[in-house]
Amino acid sequence: MRILITGISGFAASHLARKLLSEGHEVHGTVRTRSDLSNIKDIKDKLQLHLIEMTDSFAVDNVVNGVQPEEIYHLAAQSYVKLSWDAPIETYRINVDGTINLFESVRKLKISPRILVTSTSEVYGEVNGAINEETIPNPITHYGISKYAQDMIARLYARSYNLKVVVTRAFNITGAGRADVFVDSSFAKQIAEIEKGKEPLIEHGNLESERDFVSVHDVIDGYIKALRSERWGEIFCLGSGKPVKIKGLLDSLIKLSTYKGIRTKVDKKRLRPTDTKSMKCDYSKAKRILGWKPKVPIEDSLEELLNYWRND
């Protein structure tokens, strides 16, 4: 099968590419001029890469027309919440315009690939209790708003143009290859550096928030199951259902360290203008319809992440 992954050099996308290659598919991927290809260095020779900006509609048309994909996994995005505060225009252009360009290419070419749009729990904002597909979105960040717009556009194209689109809303994805702008990876990287001789001090932002961390391996399994379910226009939430306080996450990583006596310190630059207090996923719909459930314990994901930085 010919498969196109947008933003293939990203964290989850690179894991997805390995999985799809292992299934014997012909995997194409889009990358940008400034993309860091380190996540796909071990599989680069097996991929067919296309150098484009998703905001360039003509370039997107050319790739979609050239590949004629049977499946599209749309992961290209500006996905850093903190950066969305500093660069809101770029965030909306990449996340919203890039998605419309992809859908328009498919519509104009009159092809019929299955399309997965990978969204995020950030669309929900501040919510009391477990979050599922019926929870009313109320995003409180530029990133969350841009992804909610992307979701609504996806559902519109499914209803109005009969595009075969499914949306997933993953919670906090963790595992090897996660960028160090995210809290779990930042902690793991700092610990790995301490083990190599750096001052035994970890800098952090808000430790009181609770997040629902889920393994990247479980999430890509959810992506594939959702896309091949043929539930066009529907949304599936993917998470562990077990929220963890950020302080507990840090403590767990410190316990995994070979260095004893690590200190911690607040870094005000790591604090966000606004931050959701707690996130918990109710993945019962994905379990019922897709047969999906998380399998990898958070402890295993954290150890995988720490080892990734130890070997970097």
C-alpha positions as CSV (number, residue, x, y, z in Angstrom):
1,M,0.0,0.0,0.0
2,R,1.2,3.5,-0.8
3,I,1.1,5.6,2.4
4,L,1.9,9.3,2.9
5,I,2.9,10.6,6.4
6,T,3.1,14.4,6.7
7,G,5.8,15.6,9.1
8,I,7.4,12.2,9.0
9,S,10.6,13.3,10.8
10,G,8.6,14.1,13.9
11,F,8.5,12.1,17.1
12,A,5.3,10.0,16.7
13,A,5.5,10.1,12.9
14,S,8.9,8.4,12.9
15,H,7.6,5.6,15.1
16,L,4.6,5.3,12.8
17,A,6.9,5.1,9.7
18,R,8.9,2.2,11.3
19,K,5.7,0.3,12.0
20,L,4.3,0.8,8.5
21,L,7.6,-0.2,6.9
22,S,7.6,-3.4,9.0
23,E,4.2,-4.2,7.5
24,G,5.7,-4.0,4.0
25,H,4.1,-0.7,2.8
26,E,5.6,1.9,0.5
27,V,6.0,4.8,2.8
28,H,6.3,8.4,1.6
29,G,6.8,11.4,3.9
30,T,6.9,15.2,3.8
31,V,9.8,17.1,5.5
32,R,10.7,20.8,5.6
33,T,14.0,22.4,4.7
34,R,14.9,22.9,8.4
35,S,13.5,19.5,9.6
36,D,15.7,17.6,11.9
37,L,16.0,14.1,10.4
38,S,17.7,12.4,13.4
39,N,14.4,10.6,14.3
40,I,14.4,8.8,10.9
41,K,18.2,8.4,10.3
42,D,17.9,4.6,10.7
43,I,15.1,4.2,8.1
44,K,15.8,7.2,5.8
45,D,17.0,5.0,3.0
46,K,13.7,3.0,3.1
47,L,11.5,6.1,2.9
48,Q,10.6,8.3,-0.1
49,L,10.9,11.8,1.2
50,H,9.3,15.0,-0.3
51,L,10.7,18.4,0.7
52,I,7.8,20.8,1.0
53,E,6.0,23.3,3.2
54,M,2.5,22.2,4.0
55,T,1.5,25.9,3.7
56,D,2.4,25.8,0.0
57,S,-0.7,24.6,-1.7
58,F,1.0,24.0,-5.0
59,A,3.7,21.9,-3.4
60,V,1.1,19.8,-1.5
61,D,-0.8,19.3,-4.8
62,N,2.3,18.0,-6.5
63,V,3.2,15.5,-3.7
64,V,-0.4,14.2,-3.4
65,N,-0.7,13.9,-7.1
66,G,2.7,12.2,-7.5
67,V,2.2,9.7,-4.7
68,Q,-1.5,8.9,-5.2
69,P,-1.6,7.6,-1.6
70,E,-4.1,5.0,-0.4
71,E,-3.6,6.2,3.2
72,I,-2.6,9.6,4.6
73,Y,-1.5,10.2,8.2
74,H,-1.5,13.9,8.8
75,L,1.0,14.6,11.6
76,A,2.7,17.8,10.2
77,A,2.1,20.5,12.8
78,Q,3.5,23.2,15.0
79,S,2.9,21.2,18.2
80,Y,4.7,23.1,20.9
81,V,2.3,24.9,23.3
82,K,4.9,27.4,24.5
83,L,6.0,28.3,21.0
84,S,2.4,28.9,20.0
85,W,2.4,31.9,22.4
86,D,5.5,33.3,20.8
87,A,4.5,32.5,17.2
88,P,0.7,32.3,16.9
89,I,0.5,33.3,13.3
90,E,2.9,30.5,12.2
91,T,1.0,28.1,14.5
92,Y,-2.3,28.8,12.8
93,R,-0.8,28.8,9.3
94,I,0.9,25.4,9.7
95,N,-1.9,23.7,11.6
96,V,-4.9,25.2,9.9
97,D,-3.8,26.2,6.4
98,G,-1.6,23.1,6.0
99,T,-4.6,20.9,6.8
100,I,-6.9,22.7,4.3
101,N,-4.2,22.4,1.6
102,L,-4.0,18.7,2.1
103,F,-7.8,18.2,2.0
104,E,-8.1,20.5,-1.0
105,S,-5.5,18.5,-2.9
106,V,-7.4,15.3,-2.2
107,R,-10.7,16.9,-3.2
108,K,-9.5,18.5,-6.4
109,L,-7.6,15.4,-7.6
110,K,-10.8,13.3,-7.0
111,I,-8.9,10.6,-5.2
112,S,-10.2,8.7,-2.2
113,P,-7.4,7.9,0.3
114,R,-8.2,7.2,4.0
115,I,-7.0,10.2,6.0
116,L,-6.1,10.4,9.7
117,V,-5.9,13.8,11.3
118,T,-3.9,13.6,14.6
119,S,-5.3,16.1,17.1
120,T,-4.6,16.6,20.8
121,S,-6.2,16.8,24.2
122,E,-5.2,20.4,24.3
123,V,-8.5,21.2,22.5
124,Y,-10.4,20.6,25.7
125,G,-8.7,23.2,27.9
126,E,-9.7,23.1,31.6
127,V,-12.0,20.2,32.4
128,N,-13.1,18.6,35.6
129,G,-13.1,14.8,35.5
130,A,-12.3,12.4,32.7
131,I,-12.4,13.6,29.1
132,N,-14.0,11.8,26.2
133,E,-15.3,12.5,22.7
134,E,-18.5,14.1,24.1
135,T,-16.6,16.6,26.3
136,I,-17.1,20.1,24.9
137,P,-13.8,21.6,23.7
138,N,-12.7,24.8,25.2
139,P,-9.1,25.4,24.2
140,I,-7.1,28.0,26.1
141,T,-3.9,28.2,24.1
142,H,-3.1,29.1,20.5
143,Y,-2.0,25.6,19.9
144,G,-5.2,24.1,21.3
145,I,-7.4,26.5,19.2
146,S,-5.5,25.8,16.0
147,K,-5.9,22.0,16.5
148,Y,-9.6,22.4,17.3
149,A,-10.0,24.3,14.1
150,Q,-8.2,21.5,12.3
151,D,-10.6,19.0,13.8
152,M,-13.7,20.9,12.7
153,I,-12.3,21.3,9.2
154,A,-11.6,17.6,9.0
155,R,-15.2,16.8,10.1
156,L,-16.6,19.4,7.6
157,Y,-14.7,17.8,4.7
158,A,-15.9,14.4,5.8
159,R,-19.5,15.5,5.8
160,S,-19.6,18.0,2.9
161,Y,-17.1,16.4,0.5
162,N,-17.3,12.8,1.5
163,L,-13.6,12.7,2.3
164,K,-12.6,9.6,4.3
165,V,-11.3,11.3,7.4
166,V,-10.9,10.2,11.0
167,V,-9.6,12.3,13.9
168,T,-7.7,11.1,16.9
169,R,-7.1,13.2,20.0
170,A,-4.0,11.9,21.8
171,F,-3.1,13.0,25.3
172,N,0.6,13.4,26.3
173,I,2.6,11.0,24.1
174,T,5.9,9.9,25.5
175,G,8.8,7.6,24.6
176,A,12.2,7.6,22.8
177,G,12.6,10.5,20.4
178,R,10.4,13.0,22.1
179,A,11.7,16.6,21.8
180,D,13.2,18.1,24.9
181,V,10.8,21.1,24.7
182,F,8.3,18.7,26.4
183,V,8.5,18.3,30.1
184,D,9.1,14.5,30.3
185,S,11.8,14.6,27.7
186,S,13.3,17.8,29.3
187,F,13.7,16.0,32.6
188,A,15.1,12.9,31.0
189,K,17.6,14.8,29.0
190,Q,18.8,16.8,32.0
191,I,19.2,13.6,34.1
192,A,21.2,12.0,31.3
193,E,23.5,15.1,31.2
194,I,23.9,14.9,35.0
195,E,25.0,11.3,34.7
196,K,27.6,12.4,32.2
197,G,29.0,15.0,34.6
198,K,26.8,18.1,34.4
199,E,25.9,19.9,37.6
200,P,23.2,17.8,39.5
201,L,20.5,20.4,39.1
202,I,17.2,20.0,37.2
203,E,15.4,23.1,36.1
204,H,11.6,22.9,35.8
205,G,8.4,24.9,35.4
206,N,5.0,24.1,37.0
207,L,5.1,20.7,38.8
208,E,1.5,20.8,40.1
209,S,-0.3,20.0,36.8
210,E,-1.5,16.5,36.1
211,R,-1.1,15.0,32.7
212,D,-2.2,11.7,31.1
213,F,0.9,10.2,29.6
214,V,0.6,7.4,27.0
215,S,3.2,5.4,25.2
216,V,4.0,6.4,21.6
217,H,3.8,2.7,20.7
218,D,0.3,2.5,22.0
219,V,-0.7,5.7,20.2
220,I,0.6,4.7,16.7
221,D,-1.4,1.5,17.2
222,G,-4.4,3.6,17.9
223,Y,-3.7,5.8,14.8
224,I,-3.7,2.7,12.5
225,K,-6.7,1.2,14.1
226,A,-8.7,4.4,13.9
227,L,-7.8,5.0,10.2
228,R,-8.7,1.5,9.2
229,S,-12.0,1.5,11.2
230,E,-13.6,3.5,8.4
231,R,-15.6,5.6,10.9
232,W,-15.4,8.7,8.7
233,G,-15.9,12.0,10.5
234,E,-15.5,10.5,13.9
235,I,-13.1,11.3,16.8
236,F,-11.3,8.9,19.0
237,C,-9.5,9.9,22.3
238,L,-6.2,8.0,23.0
239,G,-4.7,8.1,26.5
240,S,-3.8,6.0,29.5
241,G,-6.6,7.0,31.7
242,K,-4.1,7.4,34.5
243,P,-3.1,11.0,35.1
244,V,0.3,11.7,36.7
245,K,1.3,14.9,38.5
246,I,4.4,16.4,36.9
247,K,6.2,16.3,40.2
248,G,5.6,12.5,40.4
249,L,6.9,12.2,36.9
250,L,10.1,14.0,37.8
251,D,10.5,11.9,41.0
252,S,10.1,8.7,39.0
253,L,12.8,9.8,36.5
254,I,15.1,10.8,39.3
255,K,14.7,7.3,40.9
256,L,15.7,5.8,37.6
257,S,19.0,7.8,37.6
258,T,22.3,6.3,38.4
259,Y,23.2,9.6,40.1
260,K,22.0,10.2,43.6
261,G,21.6,13.7,45.1
262,I,19.9,15.5,42.2
263,R,18.5,18.9,43.1
264,T,15.6,20.8,41.5
265,K,15.0,24.5,40.8
266,V,12.1,26.5,39.3
267,D,13.0,28.2,35.9
268,K,10.5,31.0,35.3
269,K,11.1,30.8,31.6
270,R,9.6,27.3,31.6
271,L,6.2,28.6,33.0
272,R,3.3,29.1,30.6
273,P,1.0,32.2,30.5
274,T,-1.9,29.7,31.2
275,D,-1.8,26.0,31.9
276,T,-4.5,23.4,32.4
277,K,-4.4,21.8,35.9
278,S,-5.4,18.3,35.1
279,M,-6.1,16.0,32.1
280,K,-7.5,12.5,32.2
281,C,-8.5,10.4,29.2
282,D,-11.6,8.2,29.0
283,Y,-10.7,6.0,26.1
284,S,-13.8,3.8,26.3
285,K,-15.0,4.6,22.8
286,A,-11.6,3.6,21.3
287,K,-11.7,0.4,23.3
288,R,-15.3,-0.4,22.3
289,I,-15.1,0.4,18.6
290,L,-11.4,-0.1,17.8
291,G,-10.4,-2.7,20.3
292,W,-7.7,-0.4,21.4
293,K,-6.3,0.1,24.9
294,P,-3.0,1.3,26.3
295,K,-0.6,-1.6,27.1
296,V,2.8,0.1,27.9
297,P,3.2,1.2,31.6
298,I,4.4,4.7,32.2
299,E,7.5,3.4,34.0
300,D,8.6,1.5,30.8
301,S,8.0,4.7,28.7
302,L,10.1,6.8,31.1
303,E,12.9,4.3,31.1
304,E,12.8,4.2,27.3
305,L,13.0,8.0,27.2
306,L,15.9,8.2,29.7
307,N,17.9,5.6,27.8
308,Y,17.3,7.5,24.6
309,W,19.0,10.6,26.0
310,R,21.7,8.5,27.6
311,N,22.6,7.1,24.2
312,D,22.3,10.5,22.4
